[in-house]
Amino acid sequence: MSSAVQIDSVFKRFSNNESWVLEDLNLEVKQGEFISLVGASGCGKSTLLNLIAGLDKSSQGRIEVSSQPTLMFQESALLPWLSAGKNVELPILFKGANKADREARAKELLASVNLESSYNKRPHELSGGMKQRVAIARALAQDSNILLMDEPFAALDAITRDLLHEEIIRIWQENNLTVIFVTHNVREAVRLGQRVLLMSSRPGRFVKEWHVDIQEPRRIDSPEIAIMAREITDDLRSEIRRHADA
Amino acid sequence: MHNSDFRSLESGLDALDTRHTEGKKHLGTLVLKALSPLIAVVGLIVIWQLSIKIFSIESYILPTPLDVAHAIEQQWRLGNLQEAVFRSFLRGIEGFLLAIVIATPVGIILGLNKYARTVFGPILLGLQQLPSVAWVPAAIIWFGLSPATIYAVILLGSVPSIANGLISGIDQIPPIYLKLATVLRANRWQKIRHIVLPAAWTGYLAGLEQGWAFAWRSLMAAELIAISPALGLGIGQLLDVGRQLGDMSLVIASIFMIMLIGVLVEKVFFSPIRNRTLRKRGLL
């Protein structure tokens, strides 16, 4: 299988007299793979996503992507002056599609996240989970094969988050996407990812990798996930402990 | 989980989580809200009348409310009032629209370009600090007693407020919207048209409201000073006629008209736009 994202010896710092935020990152993400990235605060997870998304440039090294990625944030970042439907239409509008095509596509995408009746709703009328589903529909509207997610479910309640886990897995499978999912929630990382990568903090480095061979449908409360999450958490804790003396 | 089970669970959660927006307000509440300010106005008129009685104030110093009403009626019958209100209002609107046309690109450029802001920002701020009446003598020297003088004073009063409102609106855009524009691959024009301007709209609207108030004030100052048959009769000129004739009723009547038009524009035009914007964005 060909690679969707190829990261070669990437270093990043924000100014020359600062120490590295990201140090010597190497990673190959295959087409159609679902990768979870976990790490404590300050490990540069978001910085890395910004680099992959092309929002920022690496200081050294190369990042190659097979197609232009799209990025989802912790906040839904829906524009409050537009209806849910018009928010989904935005990337299609930017590509220059006509009104009828935009509307048809937005309705189709909203239906795919079970929100077909919310086309005319304003963001403030939607719950946190619904907003994130609209944001997913908007990301899909970009027709990108690579979806980068920066702790997108961190602000949601547990029931809603479980549902969105199922939703994102279904969307990943149906659309044959490549997903890089950043989280500080280790169970979530194991619930979703085919591979879980642990990052160290200051500087951010990949320190360990796990393959998750648990069949879908997975459940976040299943024993296999708990066992694996525990192992990863232990490693994460020892990474954090290293900073106690520093 | 079975797919239809999942869908119904999701729909159930959505139904529980969705906030219900309030229905239309009761008609009685709206009428009460519209009439409430009148109570204060009536109260003020009563105090006015009583003070004249109690302190036996001469009518050339302060006329009674009835004298003022009479002056308004008389000017109406002469046709002066309609003419003055119409001309002033039209000038005010024309000047204001022209100010919008000039201030908007200035605000966008200075809002988006940090270097342009560093260079021109202080000048704009200085212009905003300056009472536009200070420009009247200069404008008369440059343009004579012509409509150009009046428009120049309106623009100098109004443009800085509108531009500064738009600039602060742009400054207050949450950074995530600008990041979103990049993520969604908006080009520069699309970013301005679909992200920056709508996001800055509330600040821009505040600037427009202030810009109108300044335009209206500047117009009155200009009309009061620049008096010539070539300029015709505006409310400011009407006020000056009252002063020259020592007709205090006409003076008060003119002041009243200036205030009334200012309040009406705010209530009939700006206030509904502002409320609609805030309601649509869930801020009200």
Interface residues (C-beta under 8 A of the other chain):
Chain A: A53 L55 Q68 T70 L71 F73 E75 A77 L79 P80 W81 L82 L90 P91 L93 F94 K95 N114 L115 R122 P123 H124 E125 L126 S127 G128 G129 M130 R138 Q142 I159 T160 L163 E166 E167 P217
Chain B: M1 F6 R7 L9 E10 S11 L13 D14 D17 T18 R19 T21 I176 Y177 K179 L180 T182 V183 L184 R185 A186 N187 Q190 H194 I195 P198 A199 W201 T277 K280 R281 G282 L283
